Amino acid sequence: MAKEKPADSKAAVPAAAAPIQTGVIAAYKELAERNPNDRYVLHGLLMAYLSQKAYQDGIREFLRLCATDSHNDQAWMGLAVLYEKGGYDNEAIRSYLKVMELNPDEELVYPFLSARYLIRSEWDHAASVCLSGIERFPRAERLHFNLGVAYAYKRMFDKALEAFQKEIEISPQCSEAYSNMEIVKKNQVSSLKMKTP
């Protein structure tokens, strides 16, 4: 009698995982209904949508949350991230700007928005966002890194080196900052490494 092959456990996981994840989204949506301003609930909801790559559904839900309370900076932040992941760059930028308007003390918005501007080669905007963020959060390492990239592309090499050096002082393990310093010293700006949040 021939032995039956065991079912491929890897093949079974995706089918089983989908309903569980859908349940997670539903649970977080219910929590968000009861606690629409709870940053941890909204973060959990955002992470559930991101883990499922359900960007469109997430955008619809976070648009609804923003419409319910247009001053909910955490809902706007979630919306911005979902727009970004969904490929809606202009909408992501507008949403990040809304977060900055509503809550300029939201530290995460500065590296996310400056990265969007760097990706779009909008060096002046990126530098401006970084400088605003650094003014509020002087030890925000990613902002110094992004500022260095913006300055390098603006061919402001001394300032770029200063920004990368500050990044290294704050976060000595940041190998990209060391690499970018060498690239700037060699004036090979097109080889710069970027970090996105």
C-alpha positions in Angstrom: 0.0 0.0 0.0 1.4 3.4 -1.0 1.8 6.0 1.6 0.0 9.3 1.1 2.2 12.3 0.8 1.7 14.8 3.7 -0.1 18.0 2.7 2.3 20.8 1.8 2.2 22.9 4.9 3.4 26.0 3.1 0.5 25.8 0.6 -2.1 25.6 3.4 -0.8 28.7 5.3 -1.9 31.4 2.9 -5.5 30.1 2.7 -5.7 29.9 6.5 -4.0 33.2 7.1 -6.4 35.3 5.0 -9.5 34.9 7.1 -7.5 35.5 10.3 -6.0 38.8 8.9 -9.5 39.9 7.7 -10.6 39.2 11.2 -7.8 41.4 12.5 -8.8 44.3 10.3 -12.4 43.9 11.4 -11.4 43.9 15.0 -9.3 47.0 14.6 -12.1 48.7 12.7 -14.5 48.0 15.5 -11.9 49.3 18.0 -11.4 52.5 15.9 -15.2 53.1 15.9 -15.1 53.1 19.7 -11.7 54.9 20.1 -11.2 56.9 16.9 -8.4 59.1 18.5 -6.4 56.2 20.1 -3.1 56.3 18.3 -2.3 52.6 19.2 -5.7 51.4 17.8 -5.1 53.4 14.6 -1.6 52.2 14.3 -2.8 48.6 14.7 -5.5 49.2 12.0 -2.9 50.7 9.7 -0.5 47.7 10.2 -3.3 45.3 9.5 -4.0 46.9 6.2 -0.3 47.1 5.3 0.3 43.5 6.2 -2.4 42.4 3.8 -1.3 45.0 1.2 -5.0 46.1 1.3 -4.1 49.7 0.4 -7.3 50.6 -1.3 -9.5 49.2 1.5 -7.2 51.0 4.0 -7.4 54.3 2.1 -11.2 54.1 2.1 -11.3 53.3 5.9 -8.9 56.1 6.8 -10.7 58.6 4.5 -13.8 57.7 6.5 -12.0 58.3 9.8 -10.6 61.6 8.6 -14.1 62.7 7.4 -15.5 61.7 10.8 -12.9 63.9 12.6 -10.9 66.2 10.3 -8.6 67.1 13.3 -7.5 63.5 13.9 -3.8 63.7 13.0 -3.3 60.0 13.5 -6.0 59.1 11.0 -4.3 61.5 8.5 -0.9 59.9 9.2 -2.4 56.5 8.5 -4.0 57.8 5.3 -0.7 59.3 4.2 1.2 56.0 4.6 -1.5 54.1 2.8 -1.6 56.6 0.0 2.2 56.3 -0.2 2.1 52.5 -0.3 -0.7 52.6 -2.8 1.3 54.8 -5.2 -0.6 58.0 -4.7 2.3 60.3 -4.1 0.6 63.6 -4.4 -2.2 62.5 -2.0 0.4 61.1 0.4 2.3 64.5 0.5 -1.0 66.4 1.0 -1.9 64.1 3.9 1.6 64.4 5.5 1.3 68.2 5.3 -2.1 67.9 7.0 -0.5 66.0 9.8 2.1 68.7 10.2 -0.6 71.3 10.3 -2.6 69.5 12.9 0.2 68.3 15.1 3.7 69.7 14.4 5.0 67.6 17.3 4.3 64.3 15.4 7.9 63.3 15.0 7.3 60.6 12.4 5.8 62.9 9.8 9.1 64.7 9.1 11.2 61.8 7.9 8.2 60.3 5.9 7.5 63.6 4.2 11.2 64.5 3.6 11.7 61.0 2.0 8.7 61.6 -0.3 10.3 64.9 -1.5 13.7 63.2 -1.9 12.2 60.5 -4.1 10.6 63.2 -6.2 14.0 65.1 -6.4 12.4 68.1 -4.7 15.6 68.9 -2.8 14.5 72.3 -1.4 11.3 70.9 0.0 13.1 68.0 1.5 15.7 70.2 3.2 13.0 72.5 4.5 11.0 69.7 6.1 14.2 68.2 7.6 15.3 71.6 9.1 11.8 72.1 10.5 11.9 68.6 12.0 15.4 69.0 13.4 14.4 72.2 15.1 11.8 70.3 17.0 13.6 66.9 17.3 17.4 67.6 17.2 18.3 63.9 17.7 16.0 62.6 14.9 18.7 60.7 13.0 16.8 60.0 9.8 16.2 63.8 9.4 20.0 64.5 9.5 20.5 61.7 7.0 17.8 63.0 4.6 19.1 66.6 5.0 22.5 65.3 4.0 21.1 63.7 0.8 19.1 66.9 0.0 22.2 69.1 0.5 24.4 66.8 -1.6 22.0 66.9 -4.5 21.8 70.7 -4.2 25.7 70.5 -4.4 26.0 72.0 -1.0 28.7 69.5 -0.1 30.0 71.0 3.2 26.5 71.1 4.6 25.9 67.6 3.4 29.0 66.3 5.1 27.9 68.1 8.3 24.5 66.5 8.2 25.9 63.0 7.6 28.4 63.6 10.4 25.6 64.5 12.8 23.7 61.4 11.7 26.8 59.3 12.6 27.1 61.1 16.0 23.5 60.2 16.8 23.5 56.7 15.2 27.1 55.4 14.8 25.8 52.1 13.2 24.3 53.9 10.2 26.6 52.5 7.5 24.7 54.5 4.8 25.8 57.8 6.4 29.5 56.7 6.2 29.1 55.6 2.6 27.4 58.8 1.7 30.1 60.9 3.3 32.7 59.1 1.1 30.5 59.6 -2.0 30.1 63.3 -1.3 33.8 63.7 -0.7 34.4 62.1 -4.2 31.6 64.3 -5.7 29.7 61.3 -7.0 26.3 62.4 -6.0 24.4 60.1 -8.4 25.7 57.2 -6.2 24.1 58.4 -3.0 22.1 56.0 -0.9 18.7 57.0 0.4 16.8 55.6 3.3 13.0 55.6 3.3 11.0 55.2 6.5 
